[in-house]
Amino acid sequence: MRLLPRLLLPSLALTLAACAPRQVIQVPTFQVQSVRLTGLDLPLGGRPATAYLTLNLRVQNPNPLPLRMANIAGTFVLDGQEVGRVNLPDVALPARGEALQRADVSLPLTLNSLSSFLRVARGQQVSYRLDGSFTADLGLLGRPTFGPFTLVQGLLQQPAILP
């Protein structure tokens, strides 16, 4: 009788593996709704030079279950140069749904990035992308991190805010 369980266990395991979903979680998708340079501060009284952006993202969940993203973190790249970090904590996504996320981002200005931000402020077109990763809060299953990969990219152009 001991031989029977030994023969049944491998076939039971194969049957369960065939029934299991091939992918536990699908990666959410990210789309830019808008990116806007809202201000530039030059250094003054010990305060560093800073560029201010508002980034509106649409995050879509392709999964049949709700998903809570504990963190979306990335590097903002402007004209091919890394200019700063973006962090979006606690993004809750409904099952097969989406959420709009707004991030007001402060990025330090350097001599290299200042020329790109000035071009945007004068209404000229500049390429951007957000490279990063996200951490999903899966409850008892843990908090896996996905990425790094390019979350979004595009061209930043807006009406001039500087002459």
N, C-alpha and C positions, 0 to 999 in steps of 0.2 A: 504494500500500500504506500510505502514511502516513495516509490518510483513514480507514482501517478502525480503527486504535487510537483516533483522536479520536471516532469514533462509539461505540465499545465502552466507553470509560472512563465517560461519564456514565451509561449504562445499568447498568454494573457497580456504580457508586457508589450508584445508586438501589436496586438489588437488595440490596446489603449493608446499607444504611440500613433497609430494610424488615425485614430479619432481625435487626437489632440490638435488644436489649431497650430498652424505652421509658424505664425508670427503672433507673439503675445500682444505687442503694442505696435501700432503704426505711428510713424513720425508725423506730428502735426505740421501743417504748412503755414507759411508766413507770407503776407502780402502787405506792401506799403500802401497806405491810404494817402498819406501826405508826409512830407518832410519840409520843415521850414526853419530857416535861420531867423531867429527872433531878436537877436541883439549881439553886439560886440562890446566888450569892456576892455579898454586898454589899461595897462598897469597904472595904479594910482595909490599912493600912500601905503605901500606894502601889499596891496591886493594884486594878485596875478592877473595877467591878461586872459580873458575867457570869452569863448563863443557859446551862445545859447541856441539850442535847437529844440524844436518840438517834433517828435516822431510819433505818428499814428499808425499802428499796425493792426491788421486783421489776422487773428490766429485761428486756424480751422482744425478741428478735431475729427479725423476720419474714423475713429474708433466707436464701437457700439456702446461703450460705457463712458461716463463722464471722466474727465482727466484734470487733475490739478497739477499745474506746473509750478513747482516750488520756486523756480528761478529761471529766467532767461538772461544769460550774460554773454556779452560779446564785445568786440573791438570795432569801433566805427572807423572806417577807412575812407578818406577823402582824396581824390585824385591819386590813388595808389599809395598814400601814406597813412599809417596808423595815427589817428589824432586823439583817441581817448576811448574810455570804457563806457558801455551802456549796460544797465542792470534793470530788469523788470521782475520784481518779486510777485509771487502769489497770483498766477493767472489761472482762473477757474474756467474750464471749457465744458460745456454740456455735451452729452453723447451726440455724435455726428452733427455737432454745432460749431459755433464760432464765438469769439469774443473780440471786442475792439479794445486795444490797449494804447494808452497815451503815455509817452515818456517825455518829460521835460529834462533835457540833458545839458549839463554844463561841461564843456570841453576846454582843456587848457590850450591857449594859443602859444605857438612857437614861431620862430622866424620862418620855418618851412611851411607850417599850416596857415599862417596869416595870409599869405598871398592867395591861397585857395578860398578862404573865407571872404576875403575882400572881393574876389571875383563873383562869388554868390551874392554878396551884399550889393554889388553893382548890376545884378540881373543877368550875369553870364552863367553858362551851363558848366557844371562840374560833376564828374562821376563819383558815386559813393557806393559803399556796400557795408553790410553788418555781418561780420564773421563771428560765430559763437557756438554756444551749446546751450542745452537746457536740461534741467533736472526735473524729473517727473516724480510726484509723490504718489506711490502706488499702495499706500497703506501698509498692510502686513507683508506685501511683496518687496518693500524697500523703496529706495530713492535712487534709481539708476540715472546716470547722466548720459545724454545722447549728444554726439558731435565730437569734435568741432566740424562745422561746415558753414557754407555761406547761407545765412538766414534770408537776407534780402539784398538786392542791389538795384541800382537805377541811376538816373540823372537828376541832379538837384538844380533846378532853375526856378526863380521866383521873381516877382516884380522888385525892382531896385529899392533898397532901403538906404543906400548911400549914393551921392552923386558920382 
